[in-house]
Amino acid sequence: MIRRLFVLTSLSIIFIGSSLFVPPTQSASQEPCAQDHSAWMTNALEKIESIKPGMTRQDLLKVFKT
């Protein structure tokens, strides 16, 4: 019984450990998605950089949504 549990645990550890070293496959459609994320991130950073000290809450709500 203990030996069976040990073998099962060992096989589980080997299986999980080996799956960590397999690189994920990349699809050809991933490149446009990355460009969309880059554009979104650039837009978000521009909005964040528009914040200045002393702005009122009303000014901030023009830039950000609650």
Buried (B, 14 or more C-beta within 10 A) or exposed (E): EEEEEEEEEEEEEEEEEEEEEEEEEEEEEEEEEEEEEEEEEEEEEEEEEEEEEEEEEEEEEEEEEE
